[in-house]
């Protein structure tokens, strides 16, 4: 039996957010002329594969990250921050905010655990005042993206790897910890923790959760009044 602190790990898209921010970011890049329509079609097909849990994540991660080769990290972070404020901030779920605050009040350690890169998740991390972020890490040199990522991507079994490393360095008991997510692709991490939670689950996760008696919740309430005021509606 593991001993240690309790952590609450949270997926981002369709969990803390009522939307898929990666898909929204892709559409934004296309609208702003940063992505040709052929790339948009390719990304849309990947999104469909992701929803069906048949995505070849290693190959897709290489292709997606290559699109950012040569971009300056600081400029990209500023662009994402502005986009997040305009299009994503209002989609943070009230239930997600309340869950984070409830865990914090109980002395648990909130952690964002997402397949997205750091530059795309930092605005949400700041908005929710969460100290710890586990995500896919991109290689940089002198503040510029090289077009490569640092394996493994934080997806599927890769989330377990990141969480286990984090647990080892922060005295976390994964057997006592929580993980909230919407996706069947996160099954390895759901099975690794002692308190799995299916949030807005896709069809396969919903079936699996019901079969195993896991708690299922719908987090879909958003409110402008709740932005910046955790736990209020």
Secondary structure, 3 states (H helix, E strand, C coil): CCCCECEEEECHHHHHECCCHHHHHHHHHHHCCCCCHHHHHHHHHHHHHHHCCCCCHHHHHHHHHHCCCCCEHHHHHHHHHHHHHHHHHHHECHHHHHHHHHHHHCCCEEEEEEEEEHHHHHHHHHHHCCCEEEEEEEEEECCEEEEEEECCCCCCHHHHHHHHHHHHHHCECHHHCEEEECCHHHHHHHHHCCEEEEECCCHHHHHHHHHHCCEEECCCCCCHHHCCCCCCC
